[in-house]
Amino acid sequence: MQVLVRDNNIDQALRVLKKRLQREGVFREMKRRRSFEKPSEKRIREKAEAVRRARKLARKQAIREGLIAAPPRKPKLSAPKFPAPGRSPPRTSGSPER
């Protein structure tokens, strides 16, 4: 897996890497392999994962067919609400500066 570092911004690159690893399930796999898993526990876990995948697929299919409403989408984050460096924030109300 490869992550580009832009403008020597290591923190942002680390964040991107962690997000990708999480999406791929690497952290979950590492946690699972930390100790031995009995075959019976493995069967139970794999069955539960299969049920979860099947439910997710059925939910997506029902949304596509219009049988259930889609969950509300999160609004995209806009520009930051703080002023540019070197500028004071706009005054909204109150007494004038002295």
Sequence and secondary structure as in RCSB ss.txt:
>XXXX:A:sequence
MQVLVRDNNIDQALRVLKKRLQREGVFREMKRRRSFEKPSEKRIREKAEAVRRARKLARKQAIREGLIAAPPRKP
KLSAPKFPAPGRSPPRTSGSPER
>XXXX:A:secstr
      TT HHHHHHHHHHHHHHHTHHHHHHHHTS   HHHHHHHHHHHHHHHHHHHHHHHHHHHTSS       
   S SS  TT      SSS   
